[in-house]
Amino acid sequence: MALDSLRALIEAIAARGDLVRVDHPVSIDKEITEIADRCMKSPGGGPALLFTRPTLAGGAPSRYPVAVNLFGSGPRMALALGVECLDEIGERIAALLHLKVPDTLLGKLALLPQLAEVAKFPPKTAGGRPACQEVVIREGDVDLAQFPVPVCWPEDGGPYITLAGVITRDPGSGTRNVGMYRVQVLGKNELAMHWQRHKVGAAHWRAMAERGERMPVAIALGGDPASIYAASAPLPPTIDEFLFAGFLRREPVRLAKAVTSDLDVPAEAEIVLEGYIDPREELVLEGPFGDHTGFYSLADYYPKVHVTAVTLRTEAIWPHTIVGRPPMEDYWLGHATERIFLPLLKLTIPEIVDMHMPAAGIFHNLVFVSIDKQYPGQAYKVMNGLWGQGLMSLAKVVIVLDRDVNVQDPQEAWWVALNHIDPERDVRFTMGPIDVLDHSSRGFTFGSKMGIDATRKWKEEGFTREWPNRIVMDAETKRRIDAMWGELGIDLGGRGR
Ligand SMILES: Cc1cc2nc3c(=O)[nH]c(=O)nc-3n(C[C@H](O)[C@H](O)[C@H](O)COP(=O)(O)O)c2cc1C
């Protein structure tokens, strides 16, 4: 059974002994960050945290607890998505994609249940009063200061909502988008929306601005864990994240009508901020913000959201994450995307064997990719292919290796890559769009990229010298040493064999 809500996820984590309830009063002003950062930097990502007595900026106790680092380990990420191992989801997608429409009727019938598997998960709009609207605070009564919205880092421009799904709609097609974008609290009922220019929410906003129409926005905190993750996934604009979450859950996501707009919101959310953006209004200064690069994002201008209602559960829990110098919780959300989307990448670049975006590369800075090289120049074909795929277009450095390199182990990937390259011959530069968070590019969101061909070089690629083998001990010697290991008196803590 899929987990339906944030509280169900918290209970499931607690049942595994992986949750620490912090009953000591802790300020939302940077103290939560310092504690969460120490946990996230510990081996395996540290425990999930539930701060039961957070204190607000003025020192008053918060009515609402704050949950942090719920997704911050491999096992918890898998638990959130209802699998033992994240690759299961990729394999499920691969199986669907490899379905070939068979010729025979019998074959077609055999296919039906699998097709139905995709079709049966569209979100459902629930009747009655949804959990996320047990309490409704409207217009003038809204005061965001009563919620535990943390200030993360010393130079941040203000308190930030960090683990939300921002719901918008394409004014042309009506397709919904849910994106995880940080949102700065500017005042009692005003927010700044940091959707970056390459993201779908920003595209919806540009389309609304062109029409000169007010844009309804809903910011959902909590809900079923698959939907929370789906908001961070780089889905094509035509795919509704709640449908994708339903596919992941193997159960539809339950939605409810917002109270002040015609958007649908997750019925099981803890808290929903409803509001609108008026594209005729001036942009507002957003930031600075201690970002997942490990550096501050500079302040810049973004749209202002007017909050028209806050709806919540009576005993709402505030979900939160922090970003900063990696590794952080977001590594695990991004890692889930890496595993889930690998089969989709293979669909257009079939020679890809595996890929990995190591934590220190913060996703867009570094991609290791291993390929089944079959012809000269193929590494360049692959890097160019990657730069042509959705948000992969923002990758700054792509390193292509042969299929025998375990790219999941960055030490191994660097070791092989640095051995295999003649820098002047194997490194290529090109230009393209650059991530909004990159502070080094020559222009805002525009700059250069580097592709490194770290595959073995072939004669046809102009390499005429002999290429050496990797050093590997022969199996017979290994077997003999295994047999005598126990007698040798060498204790390597179980690592000898
Ligand atoms: C914790 C976290 C915070 C994020 N903050 C932002 C943000 O402030 N702005 C943004 O554009 N993307 C942010 N992202 C990345 C987007 O969620 C991601 O690119 C997603 O694919 C966007 O959805 P979209 O493709 O529907 O626009 C964040 C991701 C995570 C995991």
The ligand as a MOL file (V3000), in Angstrom:
LIG
                    3D

  0  0  0     0  0            999 V3000
M  V30 BEGIN CTAB
M  V30 COUNTS 31 33 0 0 0
M  V30 BEGIN ATOM
M  V30 1 C 15.0460 20.9460 -2.4480 0
M  V30 2 C 14.9160 21.4660 -3.8560 0
M  V30 3 C 14.7720 22.8280 -4.0730 0
M  V30 4 C 14.6370 23.3330 -5.3610 0
M  V30 5 N 14.4800 24.6800 -5.5370 0
M  V30 6 C 14.2650 25.1530 -6.7810 0
M  V30 7 C 13.9910 26.5360 -6.9760 0
M  V30 8 O 13.9650 27.3180 -6.0460 0
M  V30 9 N 13.7520 26.9640 -8.2410 0
M  V30 10 C 13.7610 26.1160 -9.3230 0
M  V30 11 O 13.5010 26.5560 -10.4310 0
M  V30 12 N 14.0550 24.8080 -9.1680 0
M  V30 13 C 14.2840 24.3070 -7.9200 0
M  V30 14 N 14.5400 22.9810 -7.7440 0
M  V30 15 C 14.6500 22.0970 -8.9140 0
M  V30 16 C 13.2860 21.7730 -9.4730 0
M  V30 17 O 12.4450 21.2560 -8.4760 0
M  V30 18 C 13.3920 20.7590 -10.6090 0
M  V30 19 O 14.1880 21.3150 -11.6300 0
M  V30 20 C 12.0580 20.3320 -11.1610 0
M  V30 21 O 12.2680 19.4740 -12.2560 0
M  V30 22 C 11.2480 21.5240 -11.5970 0
M  V30 23 O 9.9860 21.1140 -12.0320 0
M  V30 24 P 9.4520 21.5380 -13.4710 0
M  V30 25 O 10.2910 20.7470 -14.4470 0
M  V30 26 O 8.0370 21.0730 -13.4210 0
M  V30 27 O 9.6110 22.9880 -13.5880 0
M  V30 28 C 14.6720 22.4500 -6.4590 0
M  V30 29 C 14.8150 21.0760 -6.2420 0
M  V30 30 C 14.9470 20.5820 -4.9540 0
M  V30 31 C 15.0810 19.0980 -4.7540 0
M  V30 END ATOM
M  V30 BEGIN BOND
M  V30 1 1 1 2
M  V30 2 1 2 3
M  V30 3 2 2 30
M  V30 4 2 3 4
M  V30 5 1 4 5
M  V30 6 1 4 28
M  V30 7 2 5 6
M  V30 8 1 6 7
M  V30 9 1 6 13
M  V30 10 2 7 8
M  V30 11 1 7 9
M  V30 12 1 9 10
M  V30 13 2 10 11
M  V30 14 1 10 12
M  V30 15 2 12 13
M  V30 16 1 13 14
M  V30 17 1 14 15
M  V30 18 1 14 28
M  V30 19 1 15 16
M  V30 20 1 16 17
M  V30 21 1 16 18
M  V30 22 1 18 19
M  V30 23 1 18 20
M  V30 24 1 20 21
M  V30 25 1 20 22
M  V30 26 1 22 23
M  V30 27 1 23 24
M  V30 28 2 24 25
M  V30 29 1 24 26
M  V30 30 1 24 27
M  V30 31 2 28 29
M  V30 32 1 29 30
M  V30 33 1 30 31
M  V30 END BOND
M  V30 END CTAB
M  END
